[in-house]
Amino acid sequence: MLYLPITLLWPDVKGREYRFSPPRRWRFDFAYPARMLAVEVDGGTWVQGRHNRGAGMKADAEKMNAAALAGWRVLRFTREHIKSGEALDLIELALRETECSHGP
């Protein structure tokens, strides 16, 4: 659902499972490594999906902390953010900000 719009907005995206921390198996849903910007889409928000249970929350926290320590900026969204367009708006804003600080 987000893949096509994000690739149009962000043609150099490394999408659908970009591995950011070898040898760990952690992956971002979408990433722009040159700008250290990543996007995560949390599924199952209202149905007690993996991200809402203890073990899943713990694993997500470990992953996000490792990403932050490595210098990544990670935007996290739910399905509702995607459907409303808020996700694309924030991604676009983040890309503009990183363009200013890192160049195109």
N, C-alpha and C positions, 0 to 999 in steps of 0.2 A: 504494500500500500504506500509506503514512503519511498521505495526504491526508485521508481521512475521520476518523481518530482525532484528527489535529491540529486539524481544523476544529471538532470537538466540544469539545476541550479549550480551544481558542483561537479563539473565534468571530470576532474582528476580524482574523484573520490575512490578510495579503496573500499569497496563495498562488500557487504555480505560476509562478515566474519574476518576482519583484519586482525591477524595475530600480532600483538604489540609487545609481548614480554617473554620471548623464548628464554629458557626452556619451558617456562610455564605454558599452559595451553589456553591462557586467557585470550579472548578475542573481543574486539569492538564490533558492533553491528556495522558501523561505517566509520571511516577515518580518513583524515587528510594528514599524513605523516609530516609533510613539509611544514605544516603549520601547527603540528602537535595538537590538533583538534579532533575530537571523536564524538560520535553520537551513539547512544544506547537507547533501545526501545524496550521498555519493560512490558511484557505481556501478562495477561492473567491478573490484572490489577484488582478486579472486583470479584474474582472467582477463586481466591486463594491459590494463585499460581505460584510458581517456584520463587519469584521475587518477594513474595509475602509470607513465606514460611521461615522459621528460624534458621535452618541450614542454608537456605538460599540467600537470606539477608546477610548472614555471616560471610558467605562466599562473595557476594556482591561488594560488601564493605572491604574485604581484603583486596579484591580486584581494583576498586576505585582508589583505595589508599596507595596501592602500588603504582597506579597510573599517575596519581598526583605527585608522588615522590619522583617519578620519572619525567615530570614536566608537562604531562598531558592536561588539556582542558577537556572535560567530558560533559556533554549536555545529555540529560536523561529525559525521556519522554514516555508518556502513556499513549494508548490508542486515541484517547480523547484529544490530546495535544495535536496529534497528527490529523485527525478528522477536522478539527477546528482551523487548521492552518497555522496555529501558534508555533508548532515545531519548525516549519519552514521559515517563518519570520525570524525566530531566534537563531537558526542556523545561518541565515543570511546576514544578520547583525554580527554574529561571531566571525564570519568570514570577512566582513568589511573591517572589523577591528583588527584581525590578524593580518590583513592585507596592509593596513597602515603601519603595523609594527614590524612585519617580516618581508614586505614587498609581495608582488603577485606570485 
